[in-house]
């Protein structure tokens, strides 16, 4: 199984490109990736990261998604925020032994500024670009597939999202947008009570905002963000001590951290890291299924 983690995550070659400054507050980066070691047989179980992600494949590659016992192949997909109890399985399918694509992760502010859909409608859901942006989404996929030059792809993406931003700019901000700002400022290290206090609202009102606008309760969303921050730290700082991770990501203590990790990954942090050799994270944590 360790070889599978090495094949899928150790063999991934990727480059990051920043979006145009106008839309940089709304998109983390355009990440182009390719892998010649993927065989398309293993099933990957993605863990939620608290963000909406756009994945686009090209040159014949695609992504097979198994959800609710039905497998469907996508050349592009937008994955909404998923809850911890929702199980989705993926099979990256290469073409001519090469898997190619790009991943775009929207910032919390970018969800309402670039995606003309209610976030809660995307939660626990997977849709295509055409379902969100109509014929413009279909045309974007065609344009990206017409060139193999990543700089040209970046220019195409910048123009597309700047046009979307200009079209949606007039939309009035909602209370949830200020919650997003707090998450960004605190990097997820914030409590439900402190959010309610800063907004001068009750927990009940905050819970209703989360359910209506995000589709998850605030405590579950905080748990997702905290877990993703842990996994990102473990990937970026492979030699970091567990005690430092706990301190930097907002866990109460080591027992709390180990309990949540085991609950999500079905293994203790040390057991899992020994299994995958630290190669398990690509914009979110993954577990390769037996």
C-alpha positions, 0 to 999 in steps of 0.5 A: 500500500505504501507504493500506492501512496508513492505512486499517486502523490510522490509521482505527482509533478505540479506547478503553481501559477498565481491568478491575476491580482484582481481575482487573487483574493478569490482564488488561491492558485492555478495548480497544473499537475501531471503523473505518469505513474498512475494506473487508474486502479486504486480508489482514493478517498478524499477528505474534506478541506472546507473549500470549493474546488474546481478540477479540470482534466485534459488531453484525454485524462478524466476522473471517475467518481464513485458516490452513492454506489454510482460511478461517473466519469468527469473531464471537469467537476466542481466539488462543494464542501463535503461533510465528514460523514460523506464518502466519495471515492475517486479513480484518476484515469490517465490517457496514454499512461499520463494523467493531466489536469489542473486544480483551482481552489477558491478562497472562502471569499471567492465562493460568493464572488465567482460561483453563481450558486448558493454554497449550501446547494453545492455542499456534499455535491459534485457538479460540472462547470456547465451546470454552474456557468452554463455555455460559458463553462463549456466554452472554458473547457474547450479553450483550455483543451485547445492549448498545451501551454500553461501560460496561455491556460492561465490567461484564459482562466484569468479572463474568464474569472475576471468577467465572472467577477465583474458580472457578480460584483454588485451582489450584496455581502451576506453575514456568512461573508464576514464569517469567511473573513474571520476564518481567513484572518485566523487561518481556521483557529477560531471558536464558534463562540468567538464568531458569534460574539464578534458578529453580536449574534446568538449561537442559534442564529449562527447555527442557522446562518451556517445551515442555510448558507454553508449546509453544515453546522458550525462545529462540523465546519470548524472540525473540517478546517482544523483537520485540513490545517493539520494535514497541510502542516504534516505535508509541508513540515514533515519533521514537525513535532506533533505537539507543535502541530497541535499548538499551531492548528487550534486543538485543545490537547494531544488526546483531542487531536489523536481522537479526531485524526483516528475518527477521520482516517481510521488510524492514529497519526503515527500509524497513518504517517508510517503507512504513507510516508507522509505522501497523502496530501494534495490540496486535501488529505487522501486515504487510498482504499484497500 
